[in-house]
Amino acid sequence: MQASRSSSPVFVGIDVSKDRLDVHLRPSGEACSLPHNVDGLEGLATRLVGLAPELIVLEATGGFEVAVAAALAGAGLRLAVVNPRQIRAFARAIGRLA
């Protein structure tokens, strides 16, 4: 992930699992995977601070998101933890199944 300034705000989506963090940036479409451990969280927070995203969205995943949310909030980043059922319902409502 590169720190670049553009006129478009940056939004970040993070899919949190037990062992891995899958990070996706919009509008660039850039993506990467990091280990879900202390080093991965520190690296992620550092990279995202440099990008200054408008918002970071995490899917609530049975508690695995708690450490990620704490690390990002501790770095002063704006984030939202969202309910996966509501995300799927919204996607279905706009005709997107994946």
One Martini backbone bead per residue (centre of mass of N, CA, C, O) as a GRO file, in nm:
protein
   98
    1MET     BB    1   0.095   0.037   0.024
    2GLN     BB    2   0.041   0.366  -0.075
    3ALA     BB    3   0.111   0.700  -0.028
    4SER     BB    4  -0.157   0.897  -0.163
    5ARG     BB    5  -0.266   1.188  -0.317
    6SER     BB    6  -0.604   1.267  -0.373
    7SER     BB    7  -0.927   1.373  -0.438
    8SER     BB    8  -0.999   1.102  -0.331
    9PRO     BB    9  -1.124   0.922  -0.103
   10VAL     BB   10  -1.031   0.683   0.137
   11PHE     BB   11  -1.120   0.337   0.158
   12VAL     BB   12  -1.150   0.063   0.402
   13GLY     BB   13  -1.138  -0.294   0.388
   14ILE     BB   14  -1.170  -0.559   0.643
   15ASP     BB   15  -1.093  -0.896   0.654
   16VAL     BB   16  -1.147  -1.098   0.937
   17SER     BB   17  -0.938  -1.344   1.074
   18LYS     BB   18  -0.758  -1.546   1.265
   19ASP     BB   19  -0.480  -1.527   1.057
   20ARG     BB   20  -0.609  -1.283   0.871
   21LEU     BB   21  -0.573  -0.978   0.667
   22ASP     BB   22  -0.794  -0.830   0.437
   23VAL     BB   23  -0.705  -0.559   0.226
   24HIS     BB   24  -0.908  -0.281   0.094
   25LEU     BB   25  -0.904  -0.029  -0.158
   26ARG     BB   26  -1.068   0.289  -0.205
   27PRO     BB   27  -1.048   0.340  -0.547
   28SER     BB   28  -0.786   0.161  -0.638
   29GLY     BB   29  -0.803  -0.170  -0.557
   30GLU     BB   30  -0.616  -0.236  -0.352
   31ALA     BB   31  -0.438  -0.532  -0.214
   32CYS     BB   32  -0.392  -0.724   0.099
   33SER     BB   33  -0.203  -0.942   0.321
   34LEU     BB   34  -0.204  -1.013   0.674
   35PRO     BB   35  -0.118  -1.092   0.971
   36HIS     BB   36  -0.288  -1.191   1.277
   37ASN     BB   37  -0.083  -0.986   1.451
   38VAL     BB   38   0.115  -0.764   1.592
   39ASP     BB   39   0.280  -0.695   1.337
   40GLY     BB   40   0.039  -0.661   1.145
   41LEU     BB   41  -0.104  -0.433   1.304
   42GLU     BB   42   0.127  -0.228   1.304
   43GLY     BB   43   0.163  -0.212   0.996
   44LEU     BB   44  -0.124  -0.127   0.929
   45ALA     BB   45  -0.141   0.133   1.092
   46THR     BB   46   0.095   0.276   0.955
   47ARG     BB   47  -0.014   0.271   0.665
   48LEU     BB   48  -0.292   0.413   0.724
   49VAL     BB   49  -0.192   0.678   0.833
   50GLY     BB   50  -0.059   0.760   0.556
   51LEU     BB   51  -0.348   0.759   0.401
   52ALA     BB   52  -0.592   0.886   0.542
   53PRO     BB   53  -0.869   0.765   0.583
   54GLU     BB   54  -1.201   0.816   0.604
   55LEU     BB   55  -1.263   0.490   0.623
   56ILE     BB   56  -1.298   0.194   0.826
   57VAL     BB   57  -1.404  -0.145   0.758
   58LEU     BB   58  -1.540  -0.396   0.973
   59GLU     BB   59  -1.610  -0.725   1.032
   60ALA     BB   60  -1.785  -0.901   1.241
   61THR     BB   61  -1.585  -1.196   1.387
   62GLY     BB   62  -1.617  -1.334   1.678
   63GLY     BB   63  -1.375  -1.118   1.799
   64PHE     BB   64  -1.134  -1.074   1.589
   65GLU     BB   65  -1.182  -0.749   1.565
   66VAL     BB   66  -1.088  -0.616   1.834
   67ALA     BB   67  -0.777  -0.577   1.792
   68VAL     BB   68  -0.802  -0.414   1.535
   69ALA     BB   69  -0.974  -0.180   1.642
   70ALA     BB   70  -0.776  -0.096   1.865
   71ALA     BB   71  -0.530  -0.032   1.685
   72LEU     BB   72  -0.670   0.182   1.501
   73ALA     BB   73  -0.780   0.369   1.720
   74GLY     BB   74  -0.497   0.417   1.856
   75ALA     BB   75  -0.406   0.566   1.571
   76GLY     BB   76  -0.662   0.760   1.489
   77LEU     BB   77  -0.873   0.595   1.333
   78ARG     BB   78  -1.148   0.559   1.136
   79LEU     BB   79  -1.420   0.335   1.241
   80ALA     BB   80  -1.619   0.038   1.151
   81VAL     BB   81  -1.836  -0.202   1.293
   82VAL     BB   82  -1.999  -0.462   1.119
   83ASN     BB   83  -2.272  -0.647   1.025
   84PRO     BB   84  -2.285  -0.916   0.814
   85ARG     BB   85  -2.591  -0.938   0.770
   86GLN     BB   86  -2.631  -0.645   0.668
   87ILE     BB   87  -2.444  -0.662   0.429
   88ARG     BB   88  -2.591  -0.889   0.277
   89ALA     BB   89  -2.866  -0.745   0.259
   90PHE     BB   90  -2.767  -0.506   0.095
   91ALA     BB   91  -2.652  -0.660  -0.145
   92ARG     BB   92  -2.918  -0.793  -0.222
   93ALA     BB   93  -3.080  -0.522  -0.264
   94ILE     BB   94  -2.859  -0.438  -0.509
   95GLY     BB   95  -2.775  -0.722  -0.666
   96ARG     BB   96  -2.541  -0.848  -0.479
   97LEU     BB   97  -2.376  -1.167  -0.408
   98ALA     BB   98  -2.041  -1.077  -0.362
   0.00000   0.00000   0.00000
